[in-house]
Amino acid sequence: MVEQCREYAEAVAKEAEYRERGIVLDLEAYEHSRRNASSVRCCLTLAGIALGSDLPDEIIDHPDFHTMHIAATDMVCWANASTSH
């Protein structure tokens, strides 16, 4: 959770720098940046904590779990982007 919050804060600062400098990222770089600059990853982890979920490391570290986590984050980010502009 702490690492995700740190990555979030760094990504938000980087996103602000891009905006200030007029930098437009390509789609792949935007997706990566947006994943970290949204609070979705922190919220998913916090929701798990609030629900008392205590998944073992072998599940959390599994590539399929990571893929699902990215997919959920991307869905929220794209839904937000499509309704924000």
C-alpha positions as CSV (number, residue, x, y, z in Angstrom):
1,M,0.0,0.0,0.0
2,V,2.8,2.4,0.9
3,E,4.6,1.7,-2.4
4,Q,1.4,2.3,-4.4
5,C,0.8,5.6,-2.6
6,R,4.4,6.7,-3.3
7,E,4.1,5.7,-7.0
8,Y,0.7,7.6,-7.2
9,A,2.3,10.8,-5.8
10,E,5.2,10.6,-8.1
11,A,3.0,9.9,-11.1
12,V,0.7,12.8,-10.3
13,A,3.7,15.1,-10.1
14,K,5.1,13.8,-13.4
15,E,1.6,14.2,-15.1
16,A,1.6,17.8,-13.9
17,E,5.0,18.3,-15.4
18,Y,3.9,16.9,-18.7
19,R,0.9,19.3,-18.7
20,E,3.0,22.3,-17.8
21,R,5.6,21.5,-20.5
22,G,2.9,20.7,-23.2
23,I,4.1,17.1,-23.5
24,V,1.6,14.7,-25.1
25,L,2.4,11.0,-24.5
26,D,1.8,8.3,-27.1
27,L,-1.0,5.9,-26.2
28,E,1.2,3.2,-24.5
29,A,3.0,5.8,-22.4
30,Y,-0.3,7.5,-21.5
31,E,-1.8,4.2,-20.3
32,H,1.2,3.4,-18.1
33,S,1.2,7.0,-16.7
34,R,-2.5,7.1,-16.2
35,R,-2.5,3.8,-14.3
36,N,-0.1,5.2,-11.7
37,A,-1.6,8.7,-11.7
38,S,-5.1,7.5,-10.9
39,S,-5.8,6.5,-7.3
40,V,-7.4,3.2,-8.6
41,R,-4.5,1.0,-7.5
42,C,-4.5,2.4,-4.0
43,C,-8.3,2.2,-3.8
44,L,-8.3,-1.5,-4.9
45,T,-5.8,-2.3,-2.2
46,L,-7.6,-0.2,0.4
47,A,-10.9,-2.0,-0.5
48,G,-9.2,-5.3,0.1
49,I,-8.0,-4.2,3.5
50,A,-11.4,-2.8,4.4
51,L,-13.0,-6.0,3.5
52,G,-10.6,-8.0,5.6
53,S,-9.1,-9.7,2.6
54,D,-5.7,-11.2,3.3
55,L,-4.6,-12.9,0.1
56,P,-1.5,-14.9,0.3
57,D,1.6,-13.6,-1.5
58,E,1.5,-16.4,-4.0
59,I,-1.9,-15.1,-5.2
60,I,-0.9,-11.4,-5.1
61,D,2.4,-12.1,-6.9
62,H,0.8,-14.3,-9.6
63,P,0.9,-13.0,-13.1
64,D,-2.8,-13.6,-13.7
65,F,-3.7,-11.6,-10.6
66,H,-1.4,-8.7,-11.8
67,T,-3.1,-8.8,-15.2
68,M,-6.6,-8.6,-13.6
69,H,-5.5,-5.7,-11.4
70,I,-4.2,-3.8,-14.5
71,A,-7.4,-4.6,-16.4
72,A,-9.6,-3.3,-13.6
73,T,-7.4,-0.2,-13.2
74,D,-7.6,0.5,-17.0
75,M,-11.4,0.0,-17.1
76,V,-11.8,2.7,-14.4
77,C,-9.3,5.0,-16.0
78,W,-10.8,4.8,-19.5
79,A,-14.3,5.2,-18.2
80,N,-13.2,8.3,-16.3
81,A,-11.3,9.7,-19.4
82,S,-14.3,9.0,-21.7
83,T,-16.7,11.0,-19.5
84,S,-14.3,13.7,-18.4
85,H,-13.6,15.3,-21.8
